[in-house]
């Protein structure tokens, strides 16, 4: 398996989801480091596409991770019991899918995936 130095996550600031996502990404992509970009409910922020200042900030941080650290994968995360995105799982998954489209439009030329963290704090890939 190839080793990638960095992967990137656009994750909620909720501390409960940080560790499971980091561990999952390290294992899945055999990476050494995970650059973590956090916002409350980032899947909602990106899907709504209204808060241009926050979206610009997220994009700038992704740029540093991809172009400064060589990250080859960006994961967008939603999770159970999110205080920043009060939607139920099914709606949050739609937000994640819309966020994937948005981030791919930034044209960084890297893989963009979606992840859901369930009530057991387990990571589930979004198809």
N, C-alpha and C positions, 0 to 999 in steps of 0.2 A: 504494500500500500504506500502511495506517495504521501509525503509529509508536507503540509502547507504551514508556513510560519504563523500566519494570521487568518482569522475569519472575523466577521463583523456581525454584531447583533444590534438591531434597533428594538429595544426591549422596554418594558414598563419599568418605572423606578422602584416598584414593589420588590422589596428585598427577598420575598419568598420565591420569586421566579428566577433570580439571578443564578444561583448555584446550579439548579437542575439544567438550565439552558446552557450554561458554560460547559458543564460536564458532558452533556449530550453532543454539543458541537465539537468539542475536543475529540471525543471518541469517534463520531461520525466522519469527520474530515481529517482525523489524525493530525490535528493542529496543536501547536505549542501555546498559542495565545488567542484570546478572544477580546477584540476591541468592543467595548460595551457603550452604546449610545442610549441614554435613558431619557424618557419623558413619561409622564402619567398618561397611559392609554395611547401610545404612539400609533397603533393601528387605526384608531379613530381619527387622530390628527391628520394622518396621511390620506385616509379614505375621504374625509370631508373636504380636504384640499382648500381650506378657508384661511387658516392661520399662517399667512405667508412668512412671517418672521420666524416662527418655530420650524416650519418646513425648511426654510433657507438654512437655519442653524443645523438641522439634522443633516441636510445635504452637504454642508461644509464639513461636518464631522465624518461623514461617510467618505468624502473626498480624501481627507487626511488618512483614513484607514486604508482605502484602496490604493491611492497613489503614493502615500508616504510609507505605509507598512506592507504593501503588496497583498492585501487581503483579496482572496479569490471568490469569496462567498459572503453574501449578506443575508441574514435571517431576520425576518420581521415576526415579532412575537405578540400574541394575545394570550390572556389567561383568565381562568376562573376567578371570580370574586374581585374583579378589577375596580378600584375606586375611581380610576380615570376614564373608564369606558364601562358604563353600567349595563350595556347590552348583554343578552344571553349568548351562549356559545355559538349558535347558528348564525346570529347576526354579526358577532365578532369575527367569525371565520370569513364572512363576506367582506368585512373591513380589511382583514388580512389580505384577501385576494385582490381587492382594489389597491391596497398599499403596494403589493408586489408589482402591479402594472405601473403605478406611479414611479416606484424606484427604478424599474427597468427603463422607463422613459428618460431617466437621468443619463442613461447611456454610458455607464462605467465599464461595460463589457465584462461583467462578472456574473456568476450565478446568483439568483435571488430566490429565496425559499420562504415558506411560511411555517410557523410553528404555533401550536396551541399547547398551553400548560394546563392540565386538568386539575380537578379537585384533590387528587392524590399527589400533586406537584410532579407529575410525570409529563414528559415532552411527547407530543404527538405531531408528526409531520402533517402538513396540509397539502393535499394533492392539487 
